[in-house]
Amino acid sequence: MKYIVQLRWLVLILWVLCGGILAWKAPSLNLLVREKGQISVPNGYPSAIASQIKDRHNPDQKETANIMVVFHQSHKFNQADMDRIEHTIHRLNDNKESLHITKVISQFDHPSLKKALVSKDQKTVMTRLTVNLSHSSLRSVRKQLQKAIQTPGIQALMTSSSLINQDVADSSQKGLKRTELITVVFILIVLILVYRSIIAPFIPLITVALAYMMSQFILAVLVDRFNFPISNFTQIFLVAILFGIGTDYCILLLSRFKEELSKGRETLPAIINTYKSAGKTVLISGIAVMIGFASIGLATFKLYQSAAAVAIGVAILLMALFSVIPFFMAVLKKNLFWPTKGEITHNESKIWTWLGKIAIARPFIALGIVIIIVMPLLISYNGKISFNSLNEIGKGYDSVKAFNMISTSFGADKMMPVEVVIENDESMKSKDYLALIEKISANLASLKNVQEVQSPTRPAGKVIQDIYIHKQAKTISNGIKESNDGLRQIKSGLNTASDSVANSKAKIKAATDGIDDLQSGTSKIQSGMTNLQAALSNIETGMRDGSQGAHQLKSNVQKAQVQAEQLQAGFGQLLLKYQDAQKSIKQYIKESNQLPSDIPSELDQLQSNYNRFLKGHPEIKKDPQFQQLQQSLEELGMINSEVPSLIMQLDHTTSKLEAINTQLQTMSNGLSQFVNGFTPVINGLNQLEQGIDKAANAQNQVINKIPAINHGLKSISDGQAQLRSGLSHYNGQLDQLSNGLNSSVDGLGHIESGLDSAQSFLADLSADQEGTQGIYIPDQLLNNVNYQKALGNYISPDGKMVRINIILTENPYSNEAIDMINHIHQSIKDSTKNTKLENAHVGIDGVTSINHDLRSLSKNDYTHTVILMLAGAAVALIIFLRSIIMPIYILVSLLITYYASMAVTELIFIHLGGYSGLSWAVPFFGFVILIALGIDYSIFLMERFNEYQALSVADAILYAMKNMGTVIISAVIILSGTFAAMLPSGVLTLMQIATLTLTGLLFYTFLVLPLLIPVIAKTLGKVNWWPFIANK
């Protein structure tokens, strides 16, 4: 210290020179906080894995950000409002390059998204922007966009997780400035009251401010050159800790210096004695605080590591306390305390003296007071924490306003879904992989608090029913039912046809027998015609020769007329039989044609359904019922092919019958004319006398027609023979047809039975919606253009990365949503077990997943860091206090203070303030600060306790409390003021940390240190210094 005083001006020059160089070379710490102070998750956590996967498969989107533009007004948008919004969107599209926009998604460009982008009450409209940040910062792009989205008469705001985080950082910076100002003003007022001097209060301020600025410069260089961890909390904690403990240390040093001067010592000896006594305490306390914060640097979480910057600040503060303060002491001497005269000393603390006496004289009462106050708080503490960044900055920021608008109009979950990313070593665009992805999607959709799942198989968030086998089975089952109904109609028709064929067989046989009679009758008619011709010739001869009389001639003519009428009657019967045969055949053909016209198509459809079903389920081919069903289908196909040929033959036979009937009709008409020809003959005989010549001529005409009749009869006889042969052949075919129809009916019965079994099986399969569901992707869906386009939104171009978006029912920042991440991860693990994706890389992104990772990281690192800090503090206390026992109960008392303070903070902010939990960073930083400061004050008390080792333990602790009470209470008041300055910061985390610290300082100063510590110290006696008792 002697050399420092002697070289004081050189020391000052070195401080000024170093400060100037650092100020010149060091970058802005504020800018570095904005650029590098954002919270990030280390590698290995799901959100970090997801980011790495997306960067590998979408490198062009690595430096992009999504921003949601919100247009809102208090009443429903009319057409004019929508036109103005559309104009704004067109302006964004027209200026994409200058605004760094890569994509605009709005209802005007994508009408199908209107339902998703326009609220139901039509008071809010969203537009999603993707911006490129490779050549510009988010802050700069945001500033440009904010001007570009302004729409006359409509509120236009932007939000996203990145914008919210940026506003949190800005709010912290504003809070820092307020905290700095309030801290300086408060400390200045306190110092003036303490020193009652104009000069002395500025010495601690100048010293601490110098240490603070130098700390900032050094930190800026470390952060810029070596990526030293930094966060939004770093500067604020530097202000609170350095100004708090720095002022306390300055008070100790200056008070002891004034005490030394009042004893008549010269300046140099007074400075040396000051630093031998008070300086030692300051150094020990400072090192303890520095060790506590330095141990945090061993954490793995960047946010926690950033608190290690305080250790650097404390180290620089100690350097300033041991160089700058001596400079002012040596230069100003007694003038440092002008205009105050006389000795400035700390009076005995009346409060601590009274509390100490209670603790020593009535230890059970002291313990009872501590237990009554602390125990209910410890019992009520539940450790609720919150990751809701929106609460950090309040509702005044545009990003929060826009988020709340979306949350109210659409639901916050819509804007910030959980994004699952799966990476495979081969393309996942195949049917098998898509089926597996749908299985994953279905299992995720079944989780509690999951509202919707969007994936390659659910691009619109809804299940595509056609890809599920139970749905396909239902369709096939319905088709089989329809086919079965058709088969029943076919079976009924074939039964009818079979009956008709049987009836036709009897009719055909009767017709064939009738044809035999017709042939016999035709032969007789031919013979009669020959006789008739001969008789007519004789008549003509008699008429010509006059050898017979007119009476005999008339008698012969009448006989001939009778024979002709009999012939005509035979022809009539023959014609009727032929017509009956023709009607029977036509009736059969008609009945055949009346069978269902769609039977062939039904059979084809049936075969098609079976082919498709067998393709999807080849294993069922081994089923005996299905083998019988297949054989029946083949027999039905053969029958189906024979029926048209048989009907064609019947049509051909019917044509022949029509020709014969036509000929018979012609012959019958001729006979009618022939019979009618007898009448004039008879009339002529009656008038023989008037025209025997005329009769003879008429008779000659009749005779001349008989050869033609004979020729017709011959044709009829030939036709009868052909008809009989055709009917005989047709009768044989009818036998074959009848047998075939009967076989078909039997075969259809087997098919119907098989189809019933198949339908029953498929019905059971289609009803299995709760069990293991099969998935089959049809080619028709896979090749659909629109589906392929939608698929591109969820599968990378190489097919090796798949995205699945999960929309939760809870707020994405809520603990309920965060808890879902574990269930989502487990569901994916279970879904991919023993599949081709079992070893795939899986990441989970989104603000909910990031917060989940932060929770896991902070929890694990919190435990790790707490152990390190407690171990470091224990080592420091053991060294400084030369005891193992004292550090143990000091640390235990600090832990009690910490949890009681946490309970009070919960009471204020959760139970009274209505927050869902304390900000997640509060437990860690609150612990670090309270332990560091508590150790500081513990050293103040216990170091003085060690000085009175010649006294009894009870007297030693009581004297220590009397002398150090005022110092500690004064230090607590100053430090409380610096932390109270954080309350108006507007940042929730800082407000809660300040509340926790203030509560902890008050608990420790007025409850734990004056009541609990004395009771323990007195009870232990000399054991307080174990294992160094021999030295006491």
Buried (B, 14 or more C-beta within 10 A) or exposed (E): BEEBBEBBEEBBEEBEEEBEEBEEEBBEBBEBBBBBBBBBBEEEBBBBBBBBBBEBBBEEBEEBBBBBBBBBBEEEBEEEBBEBBBEBBBBBBEEBEEBBBBBBBBBBBEEEBEEBBBBEEBBBBBBBBBBBBEEBEBEEBBEBBBEBBEBEEBBBBBBBBBBBBBBBBBBBBBBBEBBBEBBBEBBBEBBBEBBBBEBBBBBBBBBBBBBBBBBBBBBBBBBBEEEBBBBBBBBBBBBBBBBBBBBBBBBBBBBBBBBBBBEEBEBBEBBBBBBEBBBEBBBBBBBBBBBBBBBBBBBEBBBBBBBBBBBBBBBBBBBBBBBBBBBBBBBBBBEBBEEBEEEBEBEBBEBBBEBBBBBBEEBEEBBEBBEEEBEEBEEEBEEEBBBBBBBBBEEEBBBBBBBBBBBBBBBBBBBBBBBBBBBBEEBBBBBEBBBBBBBBBBBBBEBEBBBBBBBBBBBEBEBBEEBBBBBBBBBBBBBBBBBBEBBEBBBBBBBBBBEBBEBBBEBBBBBBEBBEBBBEBBEEBBEBBEEBBEBBBBBBBBBEEEEBEBEEBBEBBBEBBEBBBBBBEBBBEBBEBBBBBBBBBBBBBEBBEEBBEEBBEBBBBBBEBBEBBBEBBEEBEEBEBBEBBBBBBEBBBEBBEBBEEBBEBBEEBBEBBBEBBEBBBEBBEBBBEBBEBBEBBBEBBEBBEEBBEEBBEBBBEBBEBBEEBBEBBEBBBEBBEEBBEBBEEBBEBBEEBBEBBBBBBBBBEBBBBBBBBBBEBBBEBBEEEEEEBBBBBBEEBBEEEEBEEBBEEBBBEEBBBBBBBBBBBBBBBBBBBBBBBEBBBEBBEEBBEEBBBEEBBBBBBBBBBBBBBBBBBBBEBBEBBBEBBBEBBBBBBBBBBBBBBBBBBBBEBBBBBBBBBBBBBBBBBBEEBEBBBBBBBBBBBBBBBBBBBBBBBBBBBBBBBBBBEEBEBBEBBBBBBBBBBBBBBBBBBBBBBBBBBBBBBBBBBBBBBBBBBBBBBBBBBBBBBBBBBBBBBBEBEEBBBBEBEEEE
